[in-house]
Amino acid sequence: MTGDPTTRPRREEQLPADDDATEVAPGVVRIQLPILLPGLGHVNCYVLEDGDGVTLVDPGLPGPDAHADLVARLARYGVTPERVHTVLVTHSHPDHFGGAGRLRAEHGCEVVAHSGFATPFDRGEAVVDDDLLVLDEEPDPADPVPDDAARLSLFDEVLFGEGDLPPIPERRTPWGGRGFRPSDEELAHMRTWDTLSKKGLLSLRPTRTVDDRQFVALGRREWQVLHTPGHTGDHICLFDPEAGTLLSGDHVLPTITPHISGLSPGPDALAQFFDNLQRVAELEGVTKVLPAHGLPFTDLRGRVDAIIEHHDHRLETLQRIVEGLGDAPVQEHSKRLFKERSWGPMAESETFAHLEHLRRAGLIRAHRREDGQLYYGPGEPLDAPAA
């Protein structure tokens, strides 16, 4: 996630998790779960109670320690995990979906997510689909994760096997850089987890999917699903029009801007993000925004404007970087857009999303080189390279 200099200097999203269970909107109680991720100190898990038990929205990270934190904080509100009948996941990042699998494996709860939900453990296909760049290559027949059954078998071997770890393929990227995969150290640590936590990682497929504009009953209220891709391709917000409550996930955060993934389906993730920011800003009757990180806030329109202004500034900065570098791969542009502590696949992914947005506006050009890297440079678009 990216710091935003146009808003308040304090980064609410970095605050450590507090111990309280607080009603933050009609029928919605917030608990905060500790996480140790770059730029983040907690994730908000929302508890919605009804006559049958409770629904949780975004139950935190996977693993035994994270599960123990979740159970302890639910207990302060008087809820045991056995009462959780539904988990709704706003999008496919581990600090949001991770706790869902353990609850499903242990207690058989329903897991609800967008119909396009896909975790980092799934094979991802990013597409740049215009007449200049066609980058979604045919799958390699040797790919060891061709379908769900093989994927589950592979991770079963990772989690429950002994000896050397099996090879885990990186997620392919359209710019030719390193993909996303857990490190060997992370995978080895997962082997030390208890059995239910391991089974949880193999139980992440939603039991029910939802789509844009669909209404779902959560707690004692009706919520409208808003599909808001940009941060991820499967991100959803939830709007309660009666109370004016928007559960915004990572789409709109109070003091930082979310990472924009260049691996999202569709040709221009940043344009999607802008469109969906405007969409939620134009909702009528929003009185309270409940983000996935940070504190509740009320000025949705003002926050959307600040986030768009931040990305406009980043686009201007990146265009100057491209003009100064000349033709260069995404990795080189990324190292000038981000500070060294942020270098890596996530920074490259966001850089790629911004470069593609500039290219589609006709402000820079792009082409493929023989080494498989995608290069961007100043000037008019080049002709498509010969096959």
Contacts in CASP RR format, 6 or more apart in sequence:
PFRMAT RR
TARGET T0000
AUTHOR 0000-0000-0000
METHOD contacts of the structure
MODEL  1
MTGDPTTRPRREEQLPADDDATEVAPGVVRIQLPILLPGLGHVNCYVLED
GDGVTLVDPGLPGPDAHADLVARLARYGVTPERVHTVLVTHSHPDHFGGA
GRLRAEHGCEVVAHSGFATPFDRGEAVVDDDLLVLDEEPDPADPVPDDAA
RLSLFDEVLFGEGDLPPIPERRTPWGGRGFRPSDEELAHMRTWDTLSKKG
LLSLRPTRTVDDRQFVALGRREWQVLHTPGHTGDHICLFDPEAGTLLSGD
HVLPTITPHISGLSPGPDALAQFFDNLQRVAELEGVTKVLPAHGLPFTDL
RGRVDAIIEHHDHRLETLQRIVEGLGDAPVQEHSKRLFKERSWGPMAESE
TFAHLEHLRRAGLIRAHRREDGQLYYGPGEPLDAPAA
1 13 0 8 1.000
1 38 0 8 1.000
1 39 0 8 1.000
1 40 0 8 1.000
1 250 0 8 1.000
1 253 0 8 1.000
1 256 0 8 1.000
1 257 0 8 1.000
1 258 0 8 1.000
1 259 0 8 1.000
2 256 0 8 1.000
2 257 0 8 1.000
2 258 0 8 1.000
2 259 0 8 1.000
2 310 0 8 1.000
2 314 0 8 1.000
2 350 0 8 1.000
3 11 0 8 1.000
3 255 0 8 1.000
3 256 0 8 1.000
3 257 0 8 1.000
3 310 0 8 1.000
4 255 0 8 1.000
4 256 0 8 1.000
4 257 0 8 1.000
4 306 0 8 1.000
4 307 0 8 1.000
4 310 0 8 1.000
5 310 0 8 1.000
6 306 0 8 1.000
6 309 0 8 1.000
6 310 0 8 1.000
6 313 0 8 1.000
7 254 0 8 1.000
7 255 0 8 1.000
7 303 0 8 1.000
7 306 0 8 1.000
8 255 0 8 1.000
10 255 0 8 1.000
11 39 0 8 1.000
11 255 0 8 1.000
11 256 0 8 1.000
12 254 0 8 1.000
12 255 0 8 1.000
12 293 0 8 1.000
12 294 0 8 1.000
12 295 0 8 1.000
13 39 0 8 1.000
13 40 0 8 1.000
13 41 0 8 1.000
13 42 0 8 1.000
13 253 0 8 1.000
13 254 0 8 1.000
13 255 0 8 1.000
13 256 0 8 1.000
13 293 0 8 1.000
13 294 0 8 1.000
14 39 0 8 1.000
14 40 0 8 1.000
14 41 0 8 1.000
15 41 0 8 1.000
15 42 0 8 1.000
15 294 0 8 1.000
16 34 0 8 1.000
16 41 0 8 1.000
16 42 0 8 1.000
17 32 0 8 1.000
17 33 0 8 1.000
17 34 0 8 1.000
17 35 0 8 1.000
17 41 0 8 1.000
17 42 0 8 1.000
17 69 0 8 1.000
17 73 0 8 1.000
18 32 0 8 1.000
18 42 0 8 1.000
19 73 0 8 1.000
19 76 0 8 1.000
20 31 0 8 1.000
20 32 0 8 1.000
20 76 0 8 1.000
21 29 0 8 1.000
21 30 0 8 1.000
21 31 0 8 1.000
21 47 0 8 1.000
21 73 0 8 1.000
21 76 0 8 1.000
21 77 0 8 1.000
22 29 0 8 1.000
22 30 0 8 1.000
23 29 0 8 1.000
23 30 0 8 1.000
24 30 0 8 1.000
24 46 0 8 1.000
24 288 0 8 1.000
24 290 0 8 1.000
24 296 0 8 1.000
25 240 0 8 1.000
25 243 0 8 1.000
25 244 0 8 1.000
25 245 0 8 1.000
25 288 0 8 1.000
25 290 0 8 1.000
25 296 0 8 1.000
26 221 0 8 1.000
26 240 0 8 1.000
26 243 0 8 1.000
26 245 0 8 1.000
27 48 0 8 1.000
27 49 0 8 1.000
27 219 0 8 1.000
27 220 0 8 1.000
27 221 0 8 1.000
27 243 0 8 1.000
28 46 0 8 1.000
28 47 0 8 1.000
28 48 0 8 1.000
28 245 0 8 1.000
28 247 0 8 1.000
28 290 0 8 1.000
29 46 0 8 1.000
29 47 0 8 1.000
29 48 0 8 1.000
29 49 0 8 1.000
29 77 0 8 1.000
30 44 0 8 1.000
30 45 0 8 1.000
30 46 0 8 1.000
30 47 0 8 1.000
30 290 0 8 1.000
30 296 0 8 1.000
31 44 0 8 1.000
31 45 0 8 1.000
31 47 0 8 1.000
31 73 0 8 1.000
31 74 0 8 1.000
31 76 0 8 1.000
31 77 0 8 1.000
32 42 0 8 1.000
32 43 0 8 1.000
32 44 0 8 1.000
32 45 0 8 1.000
32 73 0 8 1.000
33 42 0 8 1.000
33 43 0 8 1.000
33 44 0 8 1.000
33 45 0 8 1.000
33 59 0 8 1.000
33 60 0 8 1.000
33 61 0 8 1.000
33 66 0 8 1.000
33 69 0 8 1.000
33 70 0 8 1.000
33 73 0 8 1.000
34 41 0 8 1.000
34 42 0 8 1.000
34 69 0 8 1.000
35 41 0 8 1.000
35 42 0 8 1.000
35 43 0 8 1.000
35 60 0 8 1.000
35 61 0 8 1.000
35 66 0 8 1.000
35 95 0 8 1.000
37 95 0 8 1.000
38 342 0 8 1.000
39 256 0 8 1.000
40 95 0 8 1.000
40 293 0 8 1.000
41 293 0 8 1.000
42 293 0 8 1.000
42 294 0 8 1.000
43 58 0 8 1.000
43 60 0 8 1.000
43 61 0 8 1.000
43 95 0 8 1.000
43 96 0 8 1.000
43 292 0 8 1.000
43 293 0 8 1.000
44 58 0 8 1.000
44 290 0 8 1.000
44 291 0 8 1.000
44 292 0 8 1.000
44 293 0 8 1.000
44 294 0 8 1.000
45 56 0 8 1.000
45 57 0 8 1.000
45 58 0 8 1.000
45 59 0 8 1.000
45 60 0 8 1.000
45 70 0 8 1.000
45 73 0 8 1.000
46 56 0 8 1.000
46 57 0 8 1.000
46 58 0 8 1.000
46 247 0 8 1.000
46 290 0 8 1.000
47 54 0 8 1.000
47 55 0 8 1.000
47 56 0 8 1.000
47 74 0 8 1.000
47 77 0 8 1.000
47 79 0 8 1.000
48 54 0 8 1.000
48 55 0 8 1.000
48 56 0 8 1.000
48 57 0 8 1.000
48 218 0 8 1.000
48 219 0 8 1.000
48 220 0 8 1.000
48 221 0 8 1.000
49 55 0 8 1.000
49 79 0 8 1.000
49 219 0 8 1.000
49 220 0 8 1.000
50 219 0 8 1.000
50 220 0 8 1.000
51 220 0 8 1.000
52 85 0 8 1.000
53 79 0 8 1.000
53 83 0 8 1.000
53 84 0 8 1.000
53 85 0 8 1.000
54 79 0 8 1.000
54 83 0 8 1.000
54 84 0 8 1.000
54 85 0 8 1.000
54 86 0 8 1.000
54 219 0 8 1.000
55 84 0 8 1.000
55 85 0 8 1.000
55 86 0 8 1.000
55 87 0 8 1.000
55 88 0 8 1.000
55 218 0 8 1.000
55 219 0 8 1.000
56 84 0 8 1.000
56 86 0 8 1.000
56 87 0 8 1.000
56 88 0 8 1.000
56 103 0 8 1.000
57 87 0 8 1.000
57 88 0 8 1.000
57 89 0 8 1.000
57 90 0 8 1.000
57 218 0 8 1.000
57 238 0 8 1.000
57 247 0 8 1.000
58 88 0 8 1.000
58 89 0 8 1.000
58 90 0 8 1.000
58 95 0 8 1.000
58 96 0 8 1.000
58 97 0 8 1.000
58 249 0 8 1.000
58 292 0 8 1.000
59 70 0 8 1.000
59 87 0 8 1.000
59 98 0 8 1.000
59 99 0 8 1.000
59 100 0 8 1.000
59 103 0 8 1.000
60 66 0 8 1.000
60 70 0 8 1.000
60 94 0 8 1.000
60 95 0 8 1.000
60 96 0 8 1.000
60 97 0 8 1.000
60 98 0 8 1.000
60 99 0 8 1.000
61 94 0 8 1.000
61 95 0 8 1.000
61 98 0 8 1.000
61 99 0 8 1.000
62 94 0 8 1.000
62 98 0 8 1.000
62 99 0 8 1.000
62 101 0 8 1.000
62 102 0 8 1.000
62 197 0 8 1.000
62 200 0 8 1.000
62 201 0 8 1.000
63 98 0 8 1.000
63 99 0 8 1.000
63 102 0 8 1.000
63 190 0 8 1.000
63 193 0 8 1.000
63 197 0 8 1.000
64 193 0 8 1.000
64 194 0 8 1.000
64 197 0 8 1.000
66 98 0 8 1.000
66 99 0 8 1.000
67 99 0 8 1.000
67 102 0 8 1.000
67 197 0 8 1.000
70 81 0 8 1.000
70 99 0 8 1.000
71 80 0 8 1.000
71 81 0 8 1.000
74 80 0 8 1.000
74 81 0 8 1.000
74 84 0 8 1.000
81 103 0 8 1.000
81 106 0 8 1.000
81 107 0 8 1.000
82 107 0 8 1.000
84 103 0 8 1.000
84 107 0 8 1.000
84 109 0 8 1.000
85 109 0 8 1.000
85 110 0 8 1.000
86 109 0 8 1.000
86 110 0 8 1.000
86 111 0 8 1.000
86 112 0 8 1.000
86 218 0 8 1.000
87 99 0 8 1.000
87 100 0 8 1.000
87 101 0 8 1.000
87 103 0 8 1.000
87 104 0 8 1.000
87 109 0 8 1.000
87 110 0 8 1.000
87 111 0 8 1.000
87 112 0 8 1.000
88 112 0 8 1.000
88 113 0 8 1.000
88 216 0 8 1.000
88 218 0 8 1.000
88 238 0 8 1.000
89 96 0 8 1.000
89 97 0 8 1.000
89 100 0 8 1.000
89 111 0 8 1.000
89 112 0 8 1.000
89 113 0 8 1.000
89 117 0 8 1.000
89 206 0 8 1.000
90 96 0 8 1.000
90 235 0 8 1.000
90 236 0 8 1.000
90 237 0 8 1.000
90 238 0 8 1.000
90 247 0 8 1.000
90 249 0 8 1.000
90 250 0 8 1.000
90 292 0 8 1.000
91 97 0 8 1.000
91 113 0 8 1.000
91 114 0 8 1.000
91 117 0 8 1.000
91 231 0 8 1.000
91 232 0 8 1.000
91 233 0 8 1.000
91 234 0 8 1.000
91 235 0 8 1.000
91 236 0 8 1.000
91 249 0 8 1.000
91 250 0 8 1.000
92 113 0 8 1.000
92 117 0 8 1.000
92 118 0 8 1.000
92 119 0 8 1.000
92 120 0 8 1.000
92 232 0 8 1.000
92 233 0 8 1.000
92 234 0 8 1.000
93 120 0 8 1.000
93 232 0 8 1.000
93 250 0 8 1.000
94 119 0 8 1.000
94 120 0 8 1.000
96 249 0 8 1.000
96 250 0 8 1.000
96 292 0 8 1.000
97 113 0 8 1.000
97 117 0 8 1.000
97 119 0 8 1.000
97 204 0 8 1.000
98 201 0 8 1.000
98 204 0 8 1.000
99 200 0 8 1.000
100 111 0 8 1.000
100 204 0 8 1.000
101 111 0 8 1.000
101 199 0 8 1.000
101 200 0 8 1.000
101 201 0 8 1.000
101 203 0 8 1.000
101 204 0 8 1.000
102 196 0 8 1.000
102 197 0 8 1.000
102 199 0 8 1.000
102 200 0 8 1.000
102 203 0 8 1.000
103 109 0 8 1.000
103 111 0 8 1.000
104 110 0 8 1.000
104 111 0 8 1.000
104 200 0 8 1.000
104 203 0 8 1.000
104 207 0 8 1.000
105 196 0 8 1.000
105 199 0 8 1.000
105 200 0 8 1.000
105 202 0 8 1.000
105 203 0 8 1.000
106 196 0 8 1.000
110 207 0 8 1.000
110 208 0 8 1.000
111 204 0 8 1.000
111 205 0 8 1.000
111 206 0 8 1.000
111 207 0 8 1.000
111 208 0 8 1.000
112 206 0 8 1.000
112 207 0 8 1.000
112 208 0 8 1.000
112 209 0 8 1.000
112 210 0 8 1.000
112 216 0 8 1.000
113 206 0 8 1.000
113 209 0 8 1.000
113 210 0 8 1.000
113 234 0 8 1.000
113 236 0 8 1.000
114 209 0 8 1.000
114 210 0 8 1.000
114 211 0 8 1.000
114 225 0 8 1.000
114 227 0 8 1.000
114 234 0 8 1.000
114 235 0 8 1.000
114 236 0 8 1.000
115 209 0 8 1.000
115 210 0 8 1.000
115 211 0 8 1.000
116 209 0 8 1.000
116 233 0 8 1.000
116 234 0 8 1.000
117 206 0 8 1.000
117 209 0 8 1.000
117 234 0 8 1.000
118 124 0 8 1.000
118 234 0 8 1.000
119 204 0 8 1.000
120 171 0 8 1.000
120 180 0 8 1.000
120 181 0 8 1.000
120 182 0 8 1.000
121 151 0 8 1.000
121 155 0 8 1.000
121 201 0 8 1.000
121 204 0 8 1.000
122 151 0 8 1.000
123 139 0 8 1.000
123 143 0 8 1.000
123 145 0 8 1.000
123 146 0 8 1.000
123 151 0 8 1.000
123 169 0 8 1.000
123 171 0 8 1.000
124 171 0 8 1.000
124 172 0 8 1.000
124 263 0 8 1.000
125 136 0 8 1.000
125 172 0 8 1.000
125 265 0 8 1.000
126 135 0 8 1.000
126 136 0 8 1.000
126 172 0 8 1.000
126 173 0 8 1.000
126 174 0 8 1.000
126 262 0 8 1.000
126 263 0 8 1.000
126 264 0 8 1.000
126 265 0 8 1.000
127 135 0 8 1.000
127 136 0 8 1.000
127 174 0 8 1.000
127 265 0 8 1.000
127 266 0 8 1.000
127 267 0 8 1.000
128 134 0 8 1.000
128 135 0 8 1.000
128 136 0 8 1.000
128 174 0 8 1.000
128 267 0 8 1.000
128 356 0 8 1.000
129 136 0 8 1.000
129 266 0 8 1.000
129 267 0 8 1.000
130 267 0 8 1.000
130 360 0 8 1.000
131 384 0 8 1.000
132 366 0 8 1.000
132 381 0 8 1.000
132 382 0 8 1.000
132 384 0 8 1.000
133 174 0 8 1.000
133 366 0 8 1.000
133 368 0 8 1.000
133 374 0 8 1.000
133 384 0 8 1.000
135 174 0 8 1.000
135 368 0 8 1.000
135 374 0 8 1.000
136 174 0 8 1.000
137 172 0 8 1.000
139 146 0 8 1.000
143 169 0 8 1.000
144 150 0 8 1.000
144 154 0 8 1.000
144 166 0 8 1.000
144 167 0 8 1.000
144 169 0 8 1.000
145 151 0 8 1.000
145 154 0 8 1.000
145 169 0 8 1.000
148 205 0 8 1.000
152 202 0 8 1.000
154 166 0 8 1.000
154 168 0 8 1.000
155 201 0 8 1.000
155 202 0 8 1.000
156 202 0 8 1.000
157 166 0 8 1.000
158 165 0 8 1.000
158 166 0 8 1.000
158 168 0 8 1.000
158 187 0 8 1.000
158 190 0 8 1.000
158 191 0 8 1.000
159 190 0 8 1.000
159 191 0 8 1.000
159 193 0 8 1.000
159 198 0 8 1.000
159 201 0 8 1.000
159 202 0 8 1.000
160 191 0 8 1.000
160 198 0 8 1.000
161 191 0 8 1.000
165 184 0 8 1.000
165 187 0 8 1.000
165 188 0 8 1.000
168 181 0 8 1.000
168 182 0 8 1.000
168 187 0 8 1.000
169 181 0 8 1.000
170 178 0 8 1.000
170 179 0 8 1.000
170 180 0 8 1.000
170 181 0 8 1.000
171 179 0 8 1.000
171 180 0 8 1.000
171 181 0 8 1.000
171 263 0 8 1.000
172 179 0 8 1.000
173 179 0 8 1.000
173 263 0 8 1.000
173 345 0 8 1.000
173 348 0 8 1.000
173 349 0 8 1.000
173 352 0 8 1.000
174 262 0 8 1.000
174 263 0 8 1.000
174 352 0 8 1.000
174 374 0 8 1.000
175 329 0 8 1.000
175 330 0 8 1.000
175 331 0 8 1.000
175 348 0 8 1.000
175 352 0 8 1.000
175 373 0 8 1.000
175 374 0 8 1.000
176 329 0 8 1.000
176 330 0 8 1.000
176 372 0 8 1.000
176 373 0 8 1.000
176 374 0 8 1.000
177 329 0 8 1.000
177 330 0 8 1.000
177 331 0 8 1.000
177 345 0 8 1.000
177 348 0 8 1.000
177 373 0 8 1.000
178 344 0 8 1.000
178 345 0 8 1.000
178 348 0 8 1.000
179 345 0 8 1.000
180 263 0 8 1.000
180 345 0 8 1.000
182 190 0 8 1.000
190 198 0 8 1.000
190 201 0 8 1.000
210 216 0 8 1.000
210 225 0 8 1.000
210 236 0 8 1.000
211 225 0 8 1.000
211 227 0 8 1.000
212 225 0 8 1.000
212 226 0 8 1.000
212 227 0 8 1.000
213 224 0 8 1.000
213 225 0 8 1.000
213 226 0 8 1.000
214 224 0 8 1.000
214 225 0 8 1.000
215 222 0 8 1.000
215 223 0 8 1.000
215 224 0 8 1.000
215 225 0 8 1.000
216 222 0 8 1.000
216 223 0 8 1.000
216 225 0 8 1.000
216 238 0 8 1.000
217 223 0 8 1.000
218 238 0 8 1.000
221 240 0 8 1.000
221 242 0 8 1.000
221 243 0 8 1.000
222 240 0 8 1.000
222 242 0 8 1.000
223 238 0 8 1.000
223 239 0 8 1.000
223 240 0 8 1.000
223 247 0 8 1.000
224 238 0 8 1.000
224 239 0 8 1.000
224 240 0 8 1.000
224 241 0 8 1.000
225 236 0 8 1.000
225 237 0 8 1.000
225 238 0 8 1.000
226 236 0 8 1.000
226 237 0 8 1.000
226 238 0 8 1.000
226 239 0 8 1.000
226 276 0 8 1.000
226 279 0 8 1.000
226 280 0 8 1.000
227 235 0 8 1.000
227 236 0 8 1.000
227 276 0 8 1.000
228 235 0 8 1.000
228 236 0 8 1.000
228 237 0 8 1.000
228 251 0 8 1.000
228 276 0 8 1.000
228 279 0 8 1.000
228 280 0 8 1.000
229 235 0 8 1.000
229 264 0 8 1.000
229 265 0 8 1.000
229 269 0 8 1.000
229 272 0 8 1.000
229 273 0 8 1.000
229 276 0 8 1.000
230 251 0 8 1.000
230 258 0 8 1.000
230 260 0 8 1.000
230 261 0 8 1.000
230 264 0 8 1.000
230 269 0 8 1.000
230 270 0 8 1.000
230 272 0 8 1.000
230 273 0 8 1.000
230 276 0 8 1.000
231 250 0 8 1.000
231 251 0 8 1.000
231 258 0 8 1.000
231 259 0 8 1.000
231 260 0 8 1.000
231 261 0 8 1.000
231 273 0 8 1.000
232 261 0 8 1.000
232 264 0 8 1.000
233 261 0 8 1.000
233 264 0 8 1.000
233 265 0 8 1.000
233 269 0 8 1.000
233 272 0 8 1.000
235 249 0 8 1.000
235 250 0 8 1.000
235 251 0 8 1.000
237 246 0 8 1.000
237 247 0 8 1.000
237 248 0 8 1.000
237 249 0 8 1.000
237 251 0 8 1.000
237 252 0 8 1.000
237 280 0 8 1.000
238 246 0 8 1.000
238 247 0 8 1.000
239 245 0 8 1.000
239 246 0 8 1.000
239 247 0 8 1.000
239 280 0 8 1.000
239 283 0 8 1.000
239 286 0 8 1.000
240 246 0 8 1.000
241 284 0 8 1.000
241 285 0 8 1.000
243 287 0 8 1.000
243 288 0 8 1.000
244 285 0 8 1.000
244 286 0 8 1.000
244 287 0 8 1.000
244 288 0 8 1.000
245 286 0 8 1.000
245 287 0 8 1.000
245 288 0 8 1.000
245 290 0 8 1.000
246 252 0 8 1.000
246 280 0 8 1.000
246 283 0 8 1.000
246 286 0 8 1.000
246 288 0 8 1.000
246 289 0 8 1.000
246 290 0 8 1.000
246 300 0 8 1.000
247 290 0 8 1.000
248 280 0 8 1.000
248 289 0 8 1.000
248 290 0 8 1.000
248 291 0 8 1.000
248 292 0 8 1.000
249 291 0 8 1.000
249 292 0 8 1.000
250 258 0 8 1.000
250 291 0 8 1.000
250 292 0 8 1.000
250 293 0 8 1.000
251 258 0 8 1.000
251 276 0 8 1.000
251 277 0 8 1.000
251 280 0 8 1.000
252 277 0 8 1.000
252 280 0 8 1.000
252 289 0 8 1.000
252 291 0 8 1.000
252 300 0 8 1.000
252 303 0 8 1.000
252 304 0 8 1.000
252 307 0 8 1.000
253 291 0 8 1.000
253 292 0 8 1.000
253 293 0 8 1.000
253 294 0 8 1.000
254 289 0 8 1.000
254 291 0 8 1.000
254 294 0 8 1.000
254 295 0 8 1.000
254 297 0 8 1.000
254 303 0 8 1.000
255 294 0 8 1.000
256 293 0 8 1.000
257 307 0 8 1.000
257 310 0 8 1.000
257 311 0 8 1.000
259 346 0 8 1.000
259 349 0 8 1.000
259 350 0 8 1.000
260 269 0 8 1.000
260 270 0 8 1.000
260 273 0 8 1.000
260 311 0 8 1.000
260 350 0 8 1.000
260 353 0 8 1.000
260 354 0 8 1.000
261 269 0 8 1.000
261 349 0 8 1.000
261 350 0 8 1.000
261 353 0 8 1.000
262 269 0 8 1.000
262 349 0 8 1.000
262 350 0 8 1.000
262 352 0 8 1.000
262 353 0 8 1.000
262 356 0 8 1.000
263 349 0 8 1.000
264 272 0 8 1.000
264 353 0 8 1.000
266 272 0 8 1.000
267 356 0 8 1.000
267 360 0 8 1.000
268 353 0 8 1.000
268 356 0 8 1.000
268 357 0 8 1.000
268 360 0 8 1.000
269 353 0 8 1.000
269 356 0 8 1.000
270 311 0 8 1.000
270 353 0 8 1.000
270 354 0 8 1.000
270 356 0 8 1.000
270 357 0 8 1.000
271 357 0 8 1.000
271 360 0 8 1.000
273 311 0 8 1.000
274 308 0 8 1.000
274 311 0 8 1.000
277 304 0 8 1.000
277 307 0 8 1.000
277 308 0 8 1.000
278 304 0 8 1.000
280 286 0 8 1.000
280 300 0 8 1.000
280 304 0 8 1.000
281 300 0 8 1.000
281 301 0 8 1.000
281 302 0 8 1.000
281 304 0 8 1.000
281 305 0 8 1.000
283 300 0 8 1.000
286 300 0 8 1.000
287 298 0 8 1.000
288 296 0 8 1.000
288 297 0 8 1.000
288 298 0 8 1.000
289 296 0 8 1.000
289 297 0 8 1.000
289 298 0 8 1.000
289 300 0 8 1.000
289 303 0 8 1.000
290 296 0 8 1.000
291 297 0 8 1.000
297 303 0 8 1.000
311 354 0 8 1.000
314 337 0 8 1.000
314 354 0 8 1.000
315 354 0 8 1.000
315 357 0 8 1.000
315 358 0 8 1.000
317 337 0 8 1.000
318 333 0 8 1.000
318 337 0 8 1.000
318 351 0 8 1.000
318 354 0 8 1.000
318 355 0 8 1.000
318 358 0 8 1.000
319 358 0 8 1.000
319 363 0 8 1.000
319 364 0 8 1.000
321 333 0 8 1.000
321 336 0 8 1.000
321 337 0 8 1.000
322 328 0 8 1.000
322 333 0 8 1.000
322 355 0 8 1.000
322 358 0 8 1.000
322 364 0 8 1.000
322 376 0 8 1.000
322 377 0 8 1.000
322 378 0 8 1.000
323 377 0 8 1.000
323 378 0 8 1.000
324 378 0 8 1.000
325 332 0 8 1.000
325 333 0 8 1.000
325 336 0 8 1.000
325 377 0 8 1.000
326 377 0 8 1.000
326 378 0 8 1.000
327 367 0 8 1.000
327 375 0 8 1.000
327 376 0 8 1.000
327 377 0 8 1.000
328 375 0 8 1.000
328 376 0 8 1.000
328 377 0 8 1.000
329 373 0 8 1.000
329 374 0 8 1.000
329 375 0 8 1.000
329 376 0 8 1.000
330 348 0 8 1.000
330 351 0 8 1.000
330 352 0 8 1.000
330 355 0 8 1.000
330 373 0 8 1.000
330 374 0 8 1.000
330 376 0 8 1.000
331 348 0 8 1.000
331 373 0 8 1.000
333 351 0 8 1.000
333 355 0 8 1.000
333 376 0 8 1.000
334 343 0 8 1.000
334 344 0 8 1.000
334 347 0 8 1.000
334 348 0 8 1.000
334 350 0 8 1.000
334 351 0 8 1.000
335 343 0 8 1.000
337 347 0 8 1.000
337 351 0 8 1.000
337 354 0 8 1.000
338 347 0 8 1.000
338 351 0 8 1.000
352 374 0 8 1.000
355 364 0 8 1.000
355 366 0 8 1.000
355 376 0 8 1.000
356 366 0 8 1.000
358 364 0 8 1.000
359 365 0 8 1.000
359 366 0 8 1.000
359 376 0 8 1.000
359 381 0 8 1.000
362 380 0 8 1.000
362 381 0 8 1.000
364 376 0 8 1.000
364 377 0 8 1.000
364 378 0 8 1.000
364 379 0 8 1.000
365 376 0 8 1.000
365 377 0 8 1.000
365 378 0 8 1.000
365 379 0 8 1.000
365 380 0 8 1.000
365 381 0 8 1.000
365 382 0 8 1.000
366 374 0 8 1.000
366 375 0 8 1.000
366 376 0 8 1.000
366 377 0 8 1.000
366 381 0 8 1.000
366 382 0 8 1.000
367 374 0 8 1.000
367 375 0 8 1.000
367 382 0 8 1.000
367 385 0 8 1.000
368 374 0 8 1.000
368 375 0 8 1.000
368 385 0 8 1.000
369 375 0 8 1.000
END
